[in-house]
Amino acid sequence: MYAPNKQDQLLLNNNNDVNNFLGEQPSVEVSKEFMMSPNKLYLEASLDKKLYHHGENIAVNVHIANNSNRTVKKIKVSVRQFADICLFSTAQYKCTVAETESEEGCPIGPGFTLSKVFTLTPLLANNKDKWGLALDGQLKHEDTNLASSTLVADMSQRENLGIIVQYKVKVKLCLGALGGDLVAELPFILMHPKPEEEILPPATPSRRVSEDVRSDVPVDANLIQLEEENHDDDIIFEDFARLRLKGGETDA
């Protein structure tokens, strides 16, 4: 499943208000009690932040305190994508985009504790063959990646978005067939970094004539350069004056 181009534009518009959705650092505490057990099994999980960019590592902090009479055999941590289709009919697609499991420090018997940090990186390169995965753009583009989180301020307007994409980290403690599982989920935001604004070069100051240069220019200087005087005009006026003089002598 691929998110259409129109949806991509909506995501970009929503990203402008991402600060309104950050809130506190994601953390959760869950517990489970068992029959004939004096106390509970406690699980505490947290993320180092709520906003992650595509290709960035996600650090999941896990703390387990087993005060029950059961044993934790394995720990599984995964990143899941939830895509809600809000078009003509409502449907939800769930897809695991990153996962890891560990038996290090296990089994965790009654009265023991464990603290561990798991690192996951959700990438499209590791999920290209999965069905029901929401992507940004089209698959033929080389820069295609997992769909960014959709930021919905008003859930009553979700039908206008078409596709709503969310991500959650899931931590599961496996206790075996009889003990069941203890699960905790941490929602987070996955998106592109904000594009850097283009920095324009400073404007070049207009050239001005310095005071020293202007002081060297005489006040009565003729700044408009005229052509040199035409001496031919002087000759014409002199000839005209002689003709008038001769005419006067004749009349006398």
C-alpha positions in Angstrom: 0.0 0.0 0.0 1.4 3.3 -1.0 0.4 6.7 0.3 -0.7 8.9 -2.7 1.0 12.2 -3.6 -1.9 14.2 -2.2 -1.3 12.6 1.2 2.4 13.5 1.0 1.5 17.1 0.6 -0.8 16.9 3.7 2.1 15.5 5.7 4.4 18.3 4.7 1.8 20.8 5.7 1.3 19.1 9.1 5.0 19.0 9.8 5.0 22.8 10.2 3.2 22.4 13.6 5.3 19.4 14.8 6.3 21.3 18.0 2.6 21.2 19.1 2.7 17.4 19.2 6.1 16.7 20.9 5.1 16.8 24.5 7.0 14.9 27.1 9.5 12.1 26.6 7.6 8.8 25.9 7.5 6.4 28.9 5.2 3.8 30.2 4.9 1.4 33.2 2.9 -1.8 33.1 2.6 -4.7 35.4 1.0 -8.2 35.5 -0.1 -10.3 38.4 -0.4 -14.0 38.5 -2.4 -16.5 40.5 -0.7 -17.7 43.6 2.0 -15.0 43.3 2.9 -12.7 46.2 3.6 -9.8 43.9 3.6 -8.5 40.3 6.0 -8.5 37.3 6.8 -4.8 36.5 8.0 -3.5 33.1 9.1 0.1 32.6 10.0 1.3 29.1 11.0 4.7 27.7 12.4 6.4 24.6 15.2 9.0 24.6 12.9 11.4 22.7 9.6 11.6 20.9 10.6 12.8 17.4 12.9 10.8 15.2 14.0 11.4 11.6 14.1 8.8 8.9 17.2 6.7 9.2 17.8 7.7 12.8 18.4 5.1 15.6 15.7 4.7 18.2 17.0 3.9 21.7 14.5 2.0 23.9 15.3 1.8 27.6 13.8 -1.3 29.3 13.8 -1.9 33.1 12.3 -5.2 34.5 11.6 -5.9 38.1 10.3 -9.4 38.6 8.6 -9.7 42.0 6.3 -12.5 40.9 6.8 -16.3 40.9 7.2 -16.5 37.1 10.3 -16.3 34.9 10.9 -14.0 32.0 12.5 -16.1 29.2 13.0 -13.6 26.4 12.6 -9.9 25.5 11.3 -8.7 22.1 11.3 -5.1 21.0 9.8 -3.9 17.7 8.7 -0.8 15.8 5.3 -1.1 14.3 3.6 1.1 11.7 -0.2 1.6 11.9 -1.9 2.9 8.7 -5.6 3.8 9.1 -7.5 4.1 5.8 -10.2 6.7 6.2 -11.7 6.8 2.7 -14.9 5.0 1.7 -14.4 2.4 4.3 -12.4 2.2 7.5 -9.5 -0.3 7.7 -6.2 -0.5 9.6 -2.9 -2.1 8.5 -0.3 -3.1 11.0 3.3 -3.8 9.9 6.5 -4.4 11.8 9.3 -2.3 10.3 12.1 -3.1 12.8 12.5 -5.7 15.5 15.0 -7.4 17.7 15.0 -9.9 20.5 17.4 -10.8 23.2 17.9 -13.5 25.8 20.9 -11.7 27.3 20.3 -11.5 31.0 17.5 -14.1 30.8 16.0 -16.0 32.3 14.9 -13.3 34.8 13.7 -15.3 37.8 11.7 -14.3 40.8 13.3 -11.5 42.7 15.6 -10.4 39.9 15.8 -7.2 37.9 17.3 -6.2 34.5 18.0 -2.9 32.8 18.9 -2.9 29.1 18.9 -0.5 26.1 17.7 -1.7 22.7 18.5 0.1 19.5 16.3 -0.2 16.4 16.4 1.6 13.0 13.2 1.4 10.9 14.2 1.5 7.2 12.4 0.8 4.0 15.4 -1.2 2.7 14.6 -3.9 5.2 10.9 -4.0 4.5 10.5 -3.8 0.7 8.8 -7.2 0.4 6.2 -6.6 3.1 2.5 -6.1 2.2 0.4 -3.4 3.7 3.2 -0.9 4.2 2.6 2.8 3.8 5.3 4.8 1.9 6.0 8.4 1.0 5.6 9.0 -2.7 5.9 6.2 -5.2 8.1 3.1 -5.2 9.8 3.9 -8.5 11.5 6.9 -6.9 14.9 6.1 -5.4 14.4 8.4 -2.4 11.2 6.6 -1.3 11.0 5.9 2.4 8.6 4.8 5.1 5.6 7.1 5.3 6.0 9.9 7.8 3.8 10.2 10.8 0.5 12.0 10.2 -0.1 14.8 12.8 -3.8 15.1 13.5 -4.9 18.0 15.7 -8.6 17.4 15.3 -9.6 13.7 15.1 -13.0 14.7 13.8 -11.3 15.8 10.6 -9.4 12.5 10.1 -11.6 11.5 7.1 -10.2 14.5 5.1 -6.7 13.1 5.4 -7.3 9.8 3.6 -4.5 7.9 5.3 -3.3 8.3 8.9 0.1 6.9 9.7 1.4 6.3 13.2 4.3 4.5 14.8 4.7 2.7 18.1 7.6 0.8 19.9 6.4 -2.4 21.3 8.2 -4.1 24.2 7.1 -7.7 25.0 8.3 -9.9 27.8 7.9 -13.6 26.9 7.0 -15.8 29.9 6.3 -19.0 28.2 3.1 -20.8 27.3 1.6 -20.8 30.7 2.7 -17.3 31.8 1.7 -15.4 28.7 3.2 -12.1 27.8 3.6 -8.6 29.3 3.4 -5.9 26.6 4.1 -2.1 26.7 3.7 0.3 23.8 5.4 3.7 23.2 4.0 6.0 20.4 6.5 8.3 18.7 6.8 10.6 15.6 8.8 9.7 12.5 9.3 12.3 9.8 11.8 14.2 7.7 14.0 16.9 9.2 12.7 20.4 8.6 14.3 21.8 5.4 16.9 24.5 6.0 15.9 28.0 5.0 17.9 29.4 2.1 20.4 32.0 3.4 20.6 34.9 1.0 24.0 36.7 0.7 24.1 40.2 2.2 23.3 43.0 -0.1 26.2 44.9 -1.6 26.3 48.5 -0.3 25.9 51.2 -2.9 29.1 52.9 -4.0 29.5 56.4 -2.6 32.0 59.0 -3.3 34.2 59.5 -0.3 34.3 62.9 1.5 38.0 63.3 0.6 37.3 62.8 -3.1 34.4 65.2 -3.1 36.5 67.9 -1.3 39.0 67.9 -4.2 36.3 68.9 -6.6 36.0 72.7 -7.0 32.7 74.2 -6.2 32.4 76.0 -9.6 33.6 73.1 -11.6 31.8 72.5 -14.8 30.6 69.0 -14.3 29.0 68.9 -17.8 31.8 68.5 -20.3 30.9 70.6 -23.4 32.6 70.2 -26.7 35.5 72.5 -27.5 34.5 75.8 -29.0 34.2 75.9 -32.7 36.5 78.6 -34.1 34.8 78.5 -37.5 31.9 80.3 -35.9 34.2 83.1 -34.8 35.4 83.5 -38.4 31.9 83.8 -39.7 31.0 86.5 -37.2 34.2 88.5 -38.0 33.4 88.4 -41.8 29.8 89.6 -41.1 31.2 92.5 -39.0 33.5 93.6 -41.9 30.6 93.6 -44.3 28.6 95.8 -42.1 31.5 98.2 -41.7 32.1 98.5 -45.5 28.4 99.1 -46.1 28.5 102.0 -43.6 31.4 103.6 -45.4 29.7 103.4 -48.8 26.6 105.1 -47.5 28.7 108.0 -46.1 
